[in-house]
Amino acid sequence: MTDSSSSSLPFHAPHEAASFSPAPSSHSRADPARHAPGTHEDTPPAEDPFETHAEEEDDIPPTGHPGRGVLTLVSTPIGNLGDFSDRAATTLAEADLILCEDTRTSARLLIARGITTRTEPLHDHNEQQRIPALIGQLERGRRIAIISDAGTPLLSDPGFRLARAAIAADITLTAVPGPNAAITALTLSGLPPHPFMFSGFLPPRTAARREGLARLRAAEQAGLSATLIWHEAPHRLAEMLADLADIFGADRPAAVARELTKRFEEVRRGPVGTLAAWYADYRARGEITVLLGPPAEDDTGADDLDDRLRAALTTLSVKDAAALVAGAINLPRRTVYARALELAREAGPDEQHR
């Protein structure tokens, strides 16, 4: 999760080292103590859900192709190094090449785990140009991993175009799952977890941002009901929250999650108007995720939009009716015009050409 206008923050070590009891080996099931007097020797042992069953794997056709490489999407910590899995570290250590959003940022993580695999940059400005050469390497059998600065690759980060090209070239694409800021924020927000809609970063310019938010509000008025999730840069947070309050209503439940998994982790919850006022006076720092709860069941407004348009169409042209209603309910004129045209067509040619 990165934004070109925000600086990268250092990873934090885990708050407390976790301790785990070693898992019993397969030999422990043959322990004579299990058949001592008074035990139930006929009771089968509980099945380990993480145990590999070789006899079952023999029946599964291979997904790869002999002599061809594998492209692996590897999740990295969103702030706490303790969240970096052993499997992720092994995958990166055994890869022939690691593609990084920013090699300097990723170097801190790789050095901390003693990973010396060669790294190369893969970002929005060079991804498309690099695809042919990278696909060629994969076809020759190289193992390539993709990581982002933090979190799960492709989600608000580069890599999607390469992954899609690998699929088209019949290259094996796999993943090492792990941390994700949007999902972590959603589970901590107290807002309905499903359905949800993650939209990455909104446009930085005010006009484009408000237009994008207005389209989402129009979708709600057409029936969409979901928790909405974005990432945002600290210096734009207050303005974004003010736009949310203006377009979706100041009373809409919301949450702002920042510095997740780090020492100063914080999740602030409340009406979006209240959060907008708070962050207007308090400058947030760090990596930020913003969540907006779904509208109340009686607030989607789909029927209200159609009712307003039908009433306006009785006396106005489609163009004028759309302009009037769009101004009244704060929706993009093009969106309202498209719906007005649909209603006019349903009503017949007289209304359509009014």
C-alpha positions in Angstrom: 0.0 0.0 0.0 1.7 3.1 -1.2 1.0 6.5 -2.5 3.5 8.5 -4.4 3.0 11.6 -2.3 3.5 9.8 1.1 6.9 8.8 2.5 7.6 5.2 3.4 7.7 4.4 7.1 10.1 2.0 8.7 9.0 -1.5 9.8 8.6 -2.1 13.5 9.7 -5.2 15.2 7.0 -7.3 16.8 5.7 -6.1 20.1 6.3 -9.4 21.8 7.9 -12.6 20.6 5.3 -15.3 20.2 6.0 -18.8 21.5 4.5 -21.9 20.0 4.5 -25.4 21.2 6.0 -27.8 18.6 3.5 -29.7 16.6 3.4 -33.4 17.3 5.3 -35.5 14.7 3.7 -38.3 12.8 5.7 -40.7 15.0 3.9 -39.6 18.1 0.8 -41.3 17.0 2.5 -44.7 17.4 3.4 -43.9 21.0 2.8 -47.0 23.1 1.3 -44.8 25.8 -1.7 -44.3 23.6 -2.6 -48.0 24.1 -2.1 -48.1 27.8 -4.9 -49.6 29.9 -7.9 -47.4 30.1 -7.2 -45.6 26.7 -9.4 -45.9 23.7 -7.0 -47.5 21.2 -9.7 -47.9 18.6 -10.4 -44.1 18.5 -8.6 -42.6 15.5 -6.4 -39.6 16.2 -7.7 -36.2 15.4 -6.8 -35.2 11.8 -4.3 -32.4 11.4 -5.9 -30.0 8.9 -2.4 -28.8 7.8 -1.0 -32.3 7.2 0.0 -33.2 3.6 -1.6 -36.4 2.3 0.8 -37.8 -0.3 -1.7 -40.3 -1.5 -4.2 -37.5 -2.2 -1.6 -35.4 -4.0 -0.9 -38.2 -6.4 -4.4 -37.8 -7.8 -4.1 -34.0 -8.4 -2.8 -33.0 -11.8 0.2 -30.7 -11.8 -0.6 -27.0 -12.4 2.9 -26.1 -13.7 4.7 -27.1 -16.9 8.0 -28.9 -17.0 10.8 -26.5 -17.8 8.7 -23.4 -17.2 9.0 -21.0 -14.3 6.6 -19.8 -11.7 5.4 -16.2 -10.8 4.6 -15.9 -7.1 2.8 -13.0 -5.4 4.3 -12.7 -1.9 2.7 -10.7 0.8 4.9 -8.6 3.1 4.3 -6.9 6.5 2.2 -3.8 6.7 4.4 -2.5 9.5 5.3 -5.3 11.9 8.2 -7.6 10.9 6.7 -10.3 13.1 4.0 -10.8 10.5 6.4 -11.9 7.8 5.9 -15.7 7.4 8.6 -18.3 7.1 7.0 -19.5 3.8 7.2 -15.9 2.4 10.9 -15.7 3.5 11.7 -19.1 2.0 9.9 -18.3 -1.3 11.9 -15.0 -1.7 15.2 -16.6 -0.7 14.7 -19.4 -3.3 13.5 -17.1 -6.1 15.8 -16.2 -9.0 14.5 -12.6 -9.0 12.3 -10.4 -6.8 10.4 -7.6 -8.4 9.9 -4.7 -5.9 7.7 -1.6 -6.0 10.7 0.2 -4.5 13.9 -1.7 -4.1 15.2 0.6 -1.4 12.1 0.1 0.8 12.1 -3.7 0.3 15.8 -3.9 1.1 15.1 -3.2 4.8 12.9 -6.3 5.0 15.1 -8.5 2.9 18.2 -7.6 4.9 16.4 -8.2 8.2 15.7 -11.8 7.0 19.1 -12.4 5.4 17.6 -12.7 1.9 20.1 -12.0 -0.8 18.1 -12.7 -4.0 18.6 -10.1 -6.7 15.9 -7.4 -6.8 14.6 -5.2 -9.6 12.0 -2.4 -9.7 8.5 -3.0 -11.0 6.2 0.0 -10.8 3.5 1.8 -12.7 6.0 3.6 -15.0 7.9 0.5 -16.2 5.6 -2.5 -15.8 4.1 -2.6 -19.2 7.5 -2.2 -20.9 9.0 -5.0 -18.8 6.4 -7.6 -19.4 7.8 -9.2 -22.6 11.2 -9.7 -21.1 9.9 -11.0 -17.8 7.5 -13.4 -19.5 10.5 -14.6 -21.5 12.4 -15.3 -18.3 9.4 -17.2 -16.9 9.1 -19.3 -20.1 12.8 -20.3 -19.7 12.2 -21.6 -16.2 13.0 -18.7 -13.9 11.2 -18.3 -10.6 10.1 -14.7 -10.1 8.5 -13.2 -7.0 6.5 -10.0 -6.8 6.3 -8.0 -3.6 5.0 -4.5 -2.8 6.4 -2.0 -0.3 3.8 -3.4 2.3 1.0 -5.8 2.2 -0.5 -7.9 -0.6 0.8 -7.3 -4.2 -1.5 -6.0 -6.9 -4.0 -4.4 -4.5 -3.4 -0.7 -5.0 0.1 -1.7 -6.1 1.9 -2.7 -9.4 1.9 -6.3 -10.7 -1.6 -6.8 -12.1 -0.6 -6.4 -15.7 2.3 -8.8 -15.3 0.1 -11.4 -13.5 -2.5 -11.1 -16.3 0.2 -11.6 -19.0 1.5 -14.6 -17.1 -2.0 -16.2 -17.1 -2.3 -15.5 -20.9 1.1 -17.1 -21.5 0.0 -20.2 -19.5 2.7 -19.5 -16.8 1.9 -20.8 -13.3 0.8 -18.0 -11.1 0.6 -18.7 -7.3 0.7 -16.7 -4.1 2.0 -16.6 -0.5 -0.9 -14.9 1.3 -0.4 -12.6 4.3 -1.0 -9.1 5.6 -3.4 -6.7 4.0 -4.2 -3.2 5.3 -7.7 -3.0 3.9 -8.9 -6.3 5.3 -7.2 -5.6 8.7 -8.8 -2.2 8.9 -12.2 -3.7 7.9 -12.1 -6.3 10.7 -11.2 -3.6 13.3 -13.6 -1.0 12.1 -16.8 -2.3 13.6 -18.5 -1.7 10.3 -20.4 -4.5 8.3 -17.6 -6.7 6.9 -19.6 -7.9 3.9 -20.2 -6.9 1.3 -17.3 -4.4 1.0 -15.8 -2.5 -1.8 -12.1 -1.5 -1.9 -11.1 1.3 -4.3 -7.4 1.9 -3.5 -6.5 5.6 -3.5 -8.9 8.3 -4.7 -7.7 10.9 -7.2 -5.6 13.5 -5.4 -7.2 16.5 -7.1 -10.4 17.7 -5.4 -12.6 17.8 -8.5 -11.7 14.3 -9.6 -12.0 13.0 -6.1 -15.5 14.5 -5.6 -16.6 13.2 -9.0 -15.5 9.7 -8.1 -17.3 9.8 -4.7 -20.4 11.2 -6.4 -20.5 8.2 -8.7 -20.3 5.9 -5.7 -23.2 7.8 -4.1 -25.2 7.4 -7.3 -24.5 3.7 -7.2 -25.9 3.6 -3.7 -29.0 5.4 -4.9 -29.3 2.7 -7.6 -29.1 0.0 -4.9 -25.5 -0.5 -3.9 -25.1 -1.2 -0.2 -21.5 -2.0 1.0 -18.8 -0.8 3.3 -16.5 1.3 1.2 -12.7 1.3 1.8 -9.9 3.5 0.6 -6.3 4.3 1.4 -5.4 7.9 1.8 -2.3 10.1 2.3 -2.0 12.0 5.7 -2.0 15.4 4.1 -5.2 14.7 2.2 -7.2 13.0 4.9 -9.1 15.9 6.3 -10.2 17.1 2.9 -11.2 13.6 1.9 -13.3 13.1 5.0 -15.0 16.5 4.5 -15.9 15.4 0.9 -17.3 12.1 2.3 -19.5 14.0 4.8 -20.7 16.4 2.1 -21.6 13.7 -0.4 -22.7 10.8 1.7 -24.0 12.7 4.7 -22.3 13.7 7.9 -24.1 11.0 10.0 -22.8 8.1 8.0 -20.8 5.7 10.2 -17.1 5.6 9.4 -13.6 4.7 10.7 -10.1 5.8 10.2 -7.4 3.2 10.8 -3.7 4.2 10.8 -0.4 2.7 11.6 -1.9 -0.8 11.7 0.2 -3.5 13.4 2.7 -0.8 14.5 3.4 0.7 18.0 1.0 3.6 17.5 -1.8 1.7 15.9 -5.1 3.6 16.1 -8.6 3.1 14.9 -10.9 6.1 15.3 -14.7 5.4 14.8 -17.7 7.6 14.5 -19.9 9.6 12.2 -17.9 10.7 9.2 -18.7 14.4 9.9 -17.3 14.1 13.4 -14.1 12.4 12.0 -13.8 15.2 9.4 -13.9 17.8 12.2 -11.4 15.9 14.3 -8.8 15.5 11.5 -9.3 19.1 10.4 -7.7 20.1 13.7 -5.4 17.0 14.1 -2.8 16.2 11.5 -2.7 12.4 11.1 0.6 10.6 10.4 1.5 7.3 8.9 -0.3 4.8 6.6 -4.1 5.4 6.6 -7.1 3.4 5.6 -10.6 5.1 5.5 -13.8 3.1 5.8 -17.4 4.3 5.2 -20.3 2.2 6.4 -23.2 1.3 4.1 -26.2 3.5 3.9 -29.2 2.8 6.1 -31.8 0.6 4.4 -34.1 3.6 3.7 -31.3 5.8 2.4 -30.3 4.2 -0.9 -32.6 6.6 -2.6 -33.2 4.6 -5.8 -37.0 5.1 -5.7 -36.5 8.7 -4.7 -34.3 9.4 -7.7 -36.8 7.8 -10.1 -39.8 9.6 -8.4 -38.1 13.0 -8.7 -37.2 12.3 -12.4 -40.7 11.1 -13.3 -42.2 14.2 -11.7 -39.8 16.5 -13.5 -40.3 14.8 -16.8 -44.0 15.6 -16.8 -43.2 19.3 -17.5 -39.5 19.4 -18.5 -37.3 18.0 -21.2 -35.0 15.1 -20.4 -32.0 17.5 -20.3 -33.7 20.0 -18.0 -35.2 17.4 -15.8 -31.8 15.8 -15.3 -30.2 19.1 -14.5 -32.9 20.0 -11.9 -32.8 16.7 -10.1 -29.0 16.4 -10.2 -28.7 19.7 -8.5 -31.3 18.8 -5.9 -29.7 15.5 -4.8 -26.0 16.2 -5.4 -25.4 13.6 -8.1 -23.4 13.9 -11.3 -25.5 15.4 -14.1 -24.4 12.7 -16.6 -25.5 9.9 -14.3 -28.9 11.5 -13.7 -29.3 12.3 -17.4 -28.7 8.6 -18.3 -31.4 7.5 -15.9 -33.8 10.2 -17.0 -33.3 9.0 -20.6 -34.1 5.4 -19.6 -37.3 6.5 -17.8 -38.3 8.7 -20.8 -37.9 5.7 -23.1 -40.0 3.5 -20.8 -42.7 6.2 -20.8 -42.9 6.3 -24.6 -41.8 8.4 -27.5 -43.7 11.5 -26.4 -41.7 11.8 -23.2 -38.4 10.9 -24.9 -38.6 13.8 -27.4 -40.1 16.3 -25.0 
